[in-house]
Amino acid sequence: MTNEEESEKQESEVIEEKITLSPSDNASWYVVHTQSGFEQKSADALRQRIKTLGFEERIFDIIVPMRNIVTIKKGKKKESKEKVFPGYILVRMILDNDSWLVVRTTQGITGFVGAGTKPTPISDKEVEAIMRFVKQEQPKFKAKFSVGEAVKVTDGPFSDFIGTINQIDEDKGKVTVLVSIFGRETPVELDFLQVSKL
């Protein structure tokens, strides 16, 4: 291959690259409503339809915003994923009648979020904020307790004491329990793992 042919080949590759990248430049993010509990299935069904119908040039990204949480069940930590917006997925696409129809008629999808019948795009800034929230490092504790609830202390110096939840700190995974010591209610800070429901 001569130098001329080589540079021509590289040029055509660059042009091709520009063609595949440029349509996504005028794409916008839309919030799509799904049947609750079917967010992931709807997203997978939509990805399949995009491939089958050849809409890769108009529908680019599909996100089901999820984050890691830690739930405490029977004194054991369990890590799982929680949907940030149950019943919604985010789709980045170039909106026209055809692409709208592909999304709208996908099984499990009930419609676009927008004013009236017109889908309203959300800003990149909003999407970035959602993605930052989803990617927050510290897993969030999911409290299975409520303020005023009676609990039993299962671990530590107050083991087997019965108390009432006074405060819940989900970020730290801690509860403040009012425990009766010598006839006086004393607040004791405990880990979610150290208490169980009665």
C-alpha positions as CSV (number, residue, x, y, z in Angstrom):
1,M,0.0,0.0,0.0
2,T,1.4,3.4,-1.0
3,N,1.6,6.4,1.3
4,E,-1.2,8.0,-0.6
5,E,-3.5,5.0,-0.2
6,E,-2.6,4.8,3.5
7,S,-3.5,8.4,4.2
8,E,-6.7,8.0,2.1
9,K,-7.7,5.0,4.2
10,Q,-7.0,6.9,7.4
11,E,-9.0,9.8,6.2
12,S,-12.0,7.7,5.3
13,E,-11.8,6.1,8.8
14,V,-11.8,9.5,10.4
15,I,-14.8,10.6,8.3
16,E,-16.6,7.4,9.2
17,E,-15.8,8.0,12.9
18,K,-17.2,11.5,12.6
19,I,-20.4,10.3,11.0
20,T,-21.0,7.8,13.8
21,L,-20.2,10.3,16.5
22,S,-22.0,13.4,15.2
23,P,-25.6,12.2,15.4
24,S,-25.3,11.7,19.2
25,D,-24.2,15.3,19.5
26,N,-27.8,16.5,19.0
27,A,-29.3,13.7,21.1
28,S,-31.0,14.5,24.4
29,W,-31.8,12.6,27.5
30,Y,-35.4,11.7,28.2
31,V,-37.1,10.2,31.2
32,V,-39.3,7.2,30.2
33,H,-42.0,5.8,32.5
34,T,-42.1,2.0,32.9
35,Q,-44.3,-0.4,34.8
36,S,-43.0,-0.5,38.3
37,G,-40.6,-3.4,38.9
38,F,-40.0,-3.9,35.2
39,E,-37.4,-1.2,34.7
40,Q,-34.5,-3.6,33.9
41,K,-36.8,-5.8,31.7
42,S,-38.0,-2.8,29.8
43,A,-34.5,-1.5,29.3
44,D,-33.4,-4.9,28.0
45,A,-36.4,-5.1,25.7
46,L,-35.7,-1.6,24.3
47,R,-32.0,-2.5,23.7
48,Q,-33.1,-5.6,21.7
49,R,-35.6,-3.6,19.6
50,I,-33.0,-0.9,18.8
51,K,-30.7,-3.7,17.5
52,T,-33.5,-5.5,15.6
53,L,-35.0,-2.4,14.0
54,G,-31.6,-0.8,13.3
55,F,-32.1,2.4,15.5
56,E,-28.5,2.5,16.9
57,E,-28.0,5.8,15.0
58,R,-30.9,7.4,16.9
59,I,-31.2,5.8,20.3
60,F,-27.8,5.6,22.1
61,D,-27.9,5.1,25.9
62,I,-30.4,3.4,28.2
63,I,-29.8,3.7,32.0
64,V,-31.7,2.2,34.9
65,P,-30.3,4.4,37.8
66,M,-29.3,2.0,40.7
67,R,-27.2,2.4,43.8
68,N,-25.6,0.1,46.3
69,I,-27.4,-0.1,49.6
70,V,-26.8,-2.2,52.7
71,T,-29.8,-3.8,54.4
72,I,-29.7,-5.3,57.8
73,K,-31.8,-8.5,58.2
74,K,-31.7,-10.6,61.3
75,G,-28.5,-9.0,62.5
76,K,-26.7,-9.6,59.2
77,K,-25.5,-7.1,56.6
78,K,-26.7,-7.7,53.0
79,E,-25.5,-5.6,50.1
80,S,-28.0,-5.1,47.3
81,K,-28.9,-2.6,44.6
82,E,-31.8,-0.2,44.9
83,K,-33.5,1.7,42.1
84,V,-33.1,5.4,42.5
85,F,-36.2,6.2,40.5
86,P,-38.6,3.2,40.6
87,G,-40.7,3.2,37.5
88,Y,-38.4,5.3,35.4
89,I,-35.4,4.8,33.0
90,L,-33.2,7.3,31.2
91,V,-32.8,7.2,27.4
92,R,-30.4,9.3,25.3
93,M,-31.8,9.6,21.8
94,I,-32.6,11.8,18.8
95,L,-36.3,12.3,19.1
96,D,-38.4,11.9,15.9
97,N,-41.6,10.2,15.2
98,D,-40.0,6.8,14.4
99,S,-37.6,6.8,17.4
100,W,-40.4,7.9,19.7
101,L,-42.6,5.0,18.4
102,V,-39.8,2.4,18.9
103,V,-39.4,3.5,22.6
104,R,-43.1,4.1,23.2
105,T,-44.2,0.7,21.9
106,T,-41.6,-1.4,23.8
107,Q,-43.1,-3.9,26.2
108,G,-43.2,-2.5,29.8
109,I,-42.8,1.1,28.7
110,T,-45.9,3.3,29.4
111,G,-44.7,6.6,28.1
112,F,-42.4,9.6,28.1
113,V,-42.3,12.2,30.9
114,G,-43.1,15.6,29.5
115,A,-45.6,18.4,29.3
116,G,-48.8,17.1,27.7
117,T,-48.0,14.6,24.9
118,K,-44.6,16.1,24.1
119,P,-41.6,14.4,25.7
120,T,-39.5,17.0,27.6
121,P,-35.7,16.4,27.5
122,I,-33.7,16.8,30.8
123,S,-30.4,18.6,30.9
124,D,-27.0,16.9,30.8
125,K,-26.4,18.6,34.2
126,E,-29.4,16.8,35.7
127,V,-28.1,13.4,34.2
128,E,-24.6,14.1,35.6
129,A,-26.1,14.8,39.1
130,I,-28.1,11.6,38.9
131,M,-25.0,9.6,37.9
132,R,-22.9,11.2,40.7
133,F,-25.6,10.3,43.2
134,V,-25.7,6.7,41.8
135,K,-21.9,6.4,42.0
136,Q,-21.5,7.7,45.6
137,E,-18.9,5.4,47.2
138,Q,-20.4,4.8,50.6
139,P,-23.2,2.2,50.4
140,K,-26.3,3.5,52.0
141,F,-27.8,1.6,54.9
142,K,-31.5,0.9,54.6
143,A,-33.2,1.1,57.9
144,K,-35.8,-1.5,58.7
145,F,-36.5,0.4,61.9
146,S,-38.7,3.4,62.8
147,V,-38.5,6.0,65.5
148,G,-40.5,5.0,68.6
149,E,-40.2,1.3,67.8
150,A,-39.3,-1.2,70.6
151,V,-36.2,-3.2,69.9
152,K,-34.0,-5.7,71.7
153,V,-30.2,-5.1,71.9
154,T,-28.5,-8.2,70.6
155,D,-24.8,-7.3,71.0
156,G,-22.5,-5.3,73.2
157,P,-22.6,-4.3,76.9
158,F,-26.4,-3.7,76.7
159,S,-27.1,-7.1,75.2
160,D,-30.7,-8.4,76.0
161,F,-31.9,-4.9,77.1
162,I,-35.2,-3.8,75.6
163,G,-35.3,-0.2,74.4
164,T,-37.1,2.3,72.1
165,I,-35.6,3.8,69.0
166,N,-35.1,7.6,69.5
167,Q,-33.0,8.5,66.3
168,I,-31.9,6.8,63.1
169,D,-28.8,7.7,61.1
170,E,-29.1,5.8,57.9
171,D,-25.8,7.2,56.5
172,K,-23.8,5.8,59.3
173,G,-26.0,2.7,59.9
174,K,-26.5,3.7,63.5
175,V,-29.6,4.0,65.8
176,T,-29.9,5.8,69.2
177,V,-31.9,3.6,71.5
178,L,-33.4,4.7,74.8
179,V,-32.5,2.0,77.3
180,S,-33.8,1.9,80.8
181,I,-30.8,1.8,83.2
182,F,-31.6,2.1,87.0
183,G,-35.1,3.3,86.2
184,R,-33.9,6.1,83.9
185,E,-34.1,6.2,80.1
186,T,-30.5,6.5,78.8
187,P,-29.7,7.1,75.1
188,V,-27.3,4.6,73.7
189,E,-25.8,4.7,70.2
190,L,-25.7,1.3,68.5
191,D,-25.0,-0.1,65.1
192,F,-27.9,-1.5,63.1
193,L,-26.4,-4.9,63.6
194,Q,-26.6,-4.6,67.4
195,V,-30.4,-4.4,67.5
196,S,-33.3,-6.4,66.3
197,K,-37.1,-5.9,66.2
198,L,-39.1,-7.4,68.9
